[in-house]
Amino acid sequence: MNPLPSAMPGKSHGGGRLLFFDAHNHLQDERFEGRRQELMTAARRAGVVRMVVNGACEEDWPAVARLAREFPEVIPSFGYHPWYLGERTNGWRETLVKWLDQTPGAVLGEVGVDRWMLENPDRWRRYRQGAVSFAGDPPDWSLQETMLVAQLEIAAARELPVTIHCLRAFGRLLEILASGPRLRAGFLLHSYGGPFELVDRFAELGGYFGFPGSFLDPRKQRQQEVFRRIPLDRLLVETDAPDQMPPESYRPSVLTGPTGNLLNVPANLAAIHAGLAALIGKPLESLTGQLAGNFDRLFGVQRPGISMESRDVEG
């Protein structure tokens, strides 16, 4: 694997550094194995002070919990991603509740619904397999809905914020959220790819909208137009590392993974903020402050040991 290049530092204003909050990543991903301390050092130098690390299945929940113990920046999130529902055990619910209840500051996610994989099963298998052959079928729609509602009920009972994955199912997701358990703590629509016409209705239910670096690609005109119109108090920024690589001009840091593919890293968060600021025509400093407040409203100061105002970021 190649070494990480120097991360882009947060810019100064008013005598201090800009602080950045990654609303969604997968630092536990096995493609980062053996490099996480290096990744966190680079992220700190880039001004990243908080990140939500999302589990996807029972197999990786213990790794998420370990990262939260090792790195105070990490907000641990546990949930069953729709892609992995076929691997659930009979005791998945009890296991999920255990991790949520026993892990300080835990939130719920990544959960959701996904019609794309049902429409594109061969492409989904290729994404799933990585370096290992995968021949399973995508979880059917009925199971996806059942599992989503069950996990929303767990979050609602504990008043936890939720991170939601959705592909090609935003209308149905809105119906589930409107008729299902009330998520008083709010929710993040991770890498929101739905239409602008649904934004107000999701926001009324407590929704925030995650902007990933991949949306800075000039080919993502539709998504860019939606985010130009989303209210500032409902925006969050995410890396989704190691996936959703930003365009080259917005990725000062990359990592070469085990199979030779380039991986997105949390240290790119500052550059993604700069790209979003340019996209929506807002000063970087004021946008960063707004996003910090949005992050705190949804996820709160879940982990002790970091002062957002006075943390000594390595330079």
C-alpha positions as CSV (number, residue, x, y, z in Angstrom):
1,M,0.0,0.0,0.0
2,N,1.2,3.5,-0.7
3,P,1.8,6.0,2.2
4,L,-0.8,8.7,2.7
5,P,0.2,12.1,1.2
6,S,0.1,15.1,3.5
7,A,-3.6,15.9,4.3
8,M,-5.0,19.3,3.5
9,P,-5.1,21.2,6.8
10,G,-8.2,23.1,8.0
11,K,-7.9,26.8,7.1
12,S,-7.6,29.4,9.8
13,H,-10.1,32.1,10.7
14,G,-10.4,34.2,13.7
15,G,-7.2,32.8,15.2
16,G,-8.5,29.2,15.1
17,R,-8.8,26.2,12.8
18,L,-11.9,25.2,11.0
19,L,-13.3,22.0,12.5
20,F,-14.9,19.3,10.3
21,F,-17.5,16.6,11.1
22,D,-17.8,13.5,9.0
23,A,-21.4,12.4,9.2
24,H,-20.9,9.0,7.6
25,N,-18.0,6.7,7.0
26,H,-16.9,3.0,7.4
27,L,-13.6,3.3,9.2
28,Q,-14.0,-0.4,10.3
29,D,-13.9,-1.6,6.7
30,E,-11.4,-4.4,6.2
31,R,-9.7,-2.5,3.4
32,F,-8.3,-0.1,6.0
33,E,-6.8,-2.9,8.1
34,G,-3.4,-1.9,9.6
35,R,-3.8,1.7,8.5
36,R,-6.3,3.2,10.9
37,Q,-3.9,5.0,13.2
38,E,-2.3,6.6,10.1
39,L,-5.8,7.5,8.7
40,M,-6.8,9.1,12.0
41,T,-3.6,11.1,12.3
42,A,-4.1,12.5,8.8
43,A,-7.8,13.3,9.6
44,R,-6.8,15.2,12.7
45,R,-4.3,17.2,10.7
46,A,-7.1,18.0,8.3
47,G,-9.2,19.3,11.1
48,V,-11.6,16.4,11.5
49,V,-12.8,16.3,15.1
50,R,-15.8,14.0,14.9
51,M,-17.0,11.1,12.7
52,V,-19.9,8.7,12.7
53,V,-18.5,5.2,11.9
54,N,-21.4,3.1,10.6
55,G,-21.6,-0.7,11.1
56,A,-23.4,-2.7,8.4
57,C,-23.9,-6.2,9.9
58,E,-23.3,-8.3,13.0
59,E,-19.9,-9.2,11.8
60,D,-18.5,-5.7,11.9
61,W,-20.3,-4.3,14.9
62,P,-17.5,-5.4,17.3
63,A,-14.9,-3.6,15.1
64,V,-17.0,-0.4,15.3
65,A,-17.1,-0.6,19.1
66,R,-13.3,-1.1,19.3
67,L,-12.7,2.0,17.2
68,A,-14.9,4.0,19.5
69,R,-12.8,2.9,22.4
70,E,-9.6,3.6,20.6
71,F,-10.4,7.0,19.0
72,P,-12.4,9.6,20.9
73,E,-13.4,11.2,17.6
74,V,-15.5,8.2,16.7
75,I,-19.3,8.1,17.3
76,P,-20.2,4.4,17.0
77,S,-23.2,3.5,14.9
78,F,-24.7,0.0,14.7
79,G,-27.3,-1.3,12.2
80,Y,-28.1,-3.8,9.6
81,H,-27.5,-2.4,6.1
82,P,-30.0,-3.8,3.5
83,W,-27.2,-5.4,1.4
84,Y,-26.3,-7.7,4.3
85,L,-29.6,-8.9,5.6
86,G,-29.1,-12.3,4.1
87,E,-26.3,-13.0,6.7
88,R,-28.4,-12.1,9.7
89,T,-28.6,-14.6,12.6
90,N,-31.7,-15.6,14.5
91,G,-30.5,-13.4,17.4
92,W,-29.6,-10.3,15.3
93,R,-32.1,-8.1,17.2
94,E,-30.7,-9.0,20.7
95,T,-27.2,-8.5,19.4
96,L,-28.0,-5.1,18.0
97,V,-29.7,-4.0,21.2
98,K,-26.7,-5.2,23.2
99,W,-24.2,-3.1,21.2
100,L,-26.5,-0.1,21.4
101,D,-27.1,-0.3,25.1
102,Q,-23.5,-1.3,26.1
103,T,-21.5,1.1,23.9
104,P,-21.3,4.7,25.2
105,G,-22.6,7.3,22.8
106,A,-23.9,4.7,20.3
107,V,-26.4,5.7,17.5
108,L,-28.2,3.5,15.0
109,G,-27.2,2.9,11.4
110,E,-26.6,2.1,8.6
111,V,-30.1,0.8,7.9
112,G,-32.4,1.3,4.9
113,V,-34.1,0.0,1.7
114,D,-32.6,-0.5,-1.7
115,R,-34.4,-1.2,-4.9
116,W,-31.3,-0.7,-7.0
117,M,-29.8,-4.1,-6.0
118,L,-33.1,-5.8,-6.9
119,E,-33.1,-4.3,-10.3
120,N,-29.3,-4.9,-10.8
121,P,-28.5,-8.2,-9.1
122,D,-25.4,-9.0,-11.1
123,R,-23.9,-5.5,-10.5
124,W,-24.8,-5.8,-6.9
125,R,-22.9,-9.2,-6.7
126,R,-19.8,-7.6,-8.2
127,Y,-19.9,-4.8,-5.7
128,R,-20.4,-7.3,-2.8
129,Q,-17.8,-9.8,-3.7
130,G,-14.6,-7.6,-3.7
131,A,-11.7,-10.0,-3.6
132,V,-14.0,-12.9,-2.6
133,S,-16.5,-14.6,-4.8
134,F,-20.1,-13.9,-3.8
135,A,-23.1,-15.7,-5.4
136,G,-26.0,-14.8,-3.2
137,D,-29.2,-13.1,-4.1
138,P,-30.2,-9.6,-3.0
139,P,-32.6,-9.5,0.0
140,D,-36.2,-9.3,-1.2
141,W,-38.2,-6.1,-0.7
142,S,-40.5,-7.5,2.0
143,L,-37.5,-8.5,4.2
144,Q,-35.9,-5.0,3.6
145,E,-39.1,-3.2,4.8
146,T,-39.5,-5.6,7.8
147,M,-35.9,-5.1,9.0
148,L,-36.0,-1.4,8.5
149,V,-39.2,-0.9,10.6
150,A,-37.8,-3.2,13.3
151,Q,-34.7,-1.2,13.6
152,L,-36.5,2.1,13.5
153,E,-38.6,0.8,16.4
154,I,-35.4,0.1,18.4
155,A,-34.1,3.6,17.7
156,A,-37.4,5.3,18.5
157,A,-37.6,3.5,21.9
158,R,-34.2,4.8,22.8
159,E,-34.5,8.2,21.1
160,L,-31.4,7.6,19.0
161,P,-30.6,9.3,15.7
162,V,-30.6,7.0,12.7
163,T,-28.6,6.9,9.5
164,I,-30.6,5.7,6.5
165,H,-29.5,4.2,3.2
166,C,-31.9,4.5,0.3
167,L,-31.6,3.8,-3.4
168,R,-34.5,4.2,-5.8
169,A,-37.1,3.9,-3.1
170,F,-37.5,7.4,-1.6
171,G,-41.3,7.6,-2.0
172,R,-41.8,4.4,-0.2
173,L,-39.2,5.3,2.5
174,L,-41.1,8.5,3.1
175,E,-44.3,6.5,3.6
176,I,-42.5,4.2,6.1
177,L,-41.1,7.1,8.1
178,A,-44.4,9.0,8.1
179,S,-46.5,6.0,9.3
180,G,-43.9,4.2,11.4
181,P,-42.2,4.9,14.7
182,R,-41.6,8.6,15.3
183,L,-37.9,9.3,15.2
184,R,-37.7,12.2,17.7
185,A,-33.9,12.3,17.6
186,G,-33.9,12.8,13.8
187,F,-32.3,10.9,11.0
188,L,-29.7,11.3,8.3
189,L,-30.5,10.4,4.7
190,H,-27.0,9.2,3.8
191,S,-25.8,10.4,0.3
192,Y,-29.2,11.8,-0.5
193,G,-30.1,11.0,-4.1
194,G,-33.8,11.7,-4.0
195,P,-35.7,14.5,-5.6
196,F,-35.9,18.0,-4.2
197,E,-39.7,17.7,-4.1
198,L,-39.4,15.3,-1.1
199,V,-36.9,17.4,0.9
200,D,-39.4,19.4,2.9
201,R,-41.5,16.3,3.8
202,F,-38.4,14.4,5.0
203,A,-37.2,17.5,6.9
204,E,-40.6,17.8,8.7
205,L,-40.1,14.2,10.0
206,G,-36.6,15.1,11.3
207,G,-34.5,14.4,8.3
208,Y,-31.0,15.8,7.4
209,F,-29.3,15.3,4.0
210,G,-25.8,13.9,3.6
211,F,-23.6,15.3,0.8
212,P,-20.7,13.0,-0.2
213,G,-17.6,14.0,-2.1
214,S,-18.6,11.9,-5.1
215,F,-21.4,14.4,-5.8
216,L,-18.8,17.0,-6.7
217,D,-18.2,15.0,-9.9
218,P,-19.4,17.2,-12.9
219,R,-21.6,14.3,-14.1
220,K,-23.7,14.6,-10.9
221,Q,-25.6,17.6,-12.1
222,R,-29.0,16.4,-10.8
223,Q,-27.7,15.8,-7.3
224,Q,-25.9,19.1,-7.3
225,E,-29.0,21.0,-8.2
226,V,-30.9,19.3,-5.4
227,F,-28.2,20.3,-2.8
228,R,-28.1,23.9,-4.0
229,R,-31.8,24.1,-2.9
230,I,-31.7,22.1,0.4
231,P,-32.0,24.5,3.5
232,L,-28.6,25.1,5.1
233,D,-29.9,23.9,8.5
234,R,-30.6,20.5,7.1
235,L,-27.2,19.8,5.4
236,L,-24.4,17.5,6.5
237,V,-21.2,16.4,4.8
238,E,-19.8,12.9,4.7
239,T,-16.9,11.0,3.1
240,D,-18.5,7.5,3.1
241,A,-14.8,6.4,3.2
242,P,-13.5,4.1,1.8
243,D,-16.1,4.5,-0.9
244,Q,-17.5,7.4,-3.0
245,M,-14.2,8.9,-4.1
246,P,-14.3,12.6,-4.7
247,P,-13.0,14.0,-8.0
248,E,-9.3,14.3,-8.2
249,S,-9.2,18.1,-7.3
250,Y,-11.1,17.3,-4.0
251,R,-9.1,14.4,-2.8
252,P,-5.8,15.6,-1.3
253,S,-5.5,12.2,0.4
254,V,-5.9,8.7,-1.0
255,L,-4.9,5.2,0.0
256,T,-4.2,2.2,-2.2
257,G,-6.3,-0.8,-1.0
258,P,-5.4,-4.4,-0.9
259,T,-6.6,-5.0,-4.5
260,G,-4.8,-2.0,-5.9
261,N,-7.9,0.3,-6.0
262,L,-7.8,3.8,-4.7
263,L,-9.7,4.3,-1.4
264,N,-11.4,7.5,-0.1
265,V,-10.2,8.6,3.3
266,P,-11.7,10.8,6.1
267,A,-8.9,13.4,5.6
268,N,-10.7,14.5,2.4
269,L,-13.5,16.0,4.4
270,A,-12.0,19.5,4.4
271,A,-11.7,19.5,0.6
272,I,-15.3,18.2,0.3
273,H,-16.5,21.1,2.5
274,A,-14.6,23.5,0.2
275,G,-16.3,21.9,-2.9
276,L,-19.7,22.2,-1.4
277,A,-19.2,25.8,-0.4
278,A,-18.3,26.6,-3.9
279,L,-21.2,24.6,-5.3
280,I,-23.8,26.4,-3.2
281,G,-22.1,29.8,-3.2
282,K,-21.4,30.2,0.5
283,P,-18.3,31.2,2.3
284,L,-16.4,28.2,3.6
285,E,-16.1,29.6,7.1
286,S,-19.8,30.3,7.6
287,L,-20.8,27.0,6.0
288,T,-18.5,25.0,8.2
289,G,-20.0,26.7,11.3
290,Q,-23.5,25.9,10.1
291,L,-22.6,22.3,9.4
292,A,-21.0,21.9,12.8
293,G,-24.2,23.1,14.5
294,N,-26.3,20.7,12.3
295,F,-24.0,17.8,13.3
296,D,-24.3,18.6,16.9
297,R,-28.1,18.9,16.7
298,L,-28.4,15.4,15.2
299,F,-25.6,13.5,16.7
300,G,-24.7,15.6,19.8
301,V,-21.5,15.5,21.7
302,Q,-21.7,11.8,21.9
303,R,-18.1,11.1,23.0
304,P,-16.2,12.7,25.8
305,G,-12.7,14.1,25.6
306,I,-12.8,16.6,22.7
307,S,-13.6,20.3,23.0
308,M,-14.8,21.5,19.7
309,E,-13.6,25.0,20.6
310,S,-10.2,24.2,22.0
311,R,-9.0,20.9,20.7
312,D,-5.3,20.9,19.8
313,V,-5.2,19.6,16.3
314,E,-1.9,18.4,15.0
315,G,-0.3,20.7,12.4
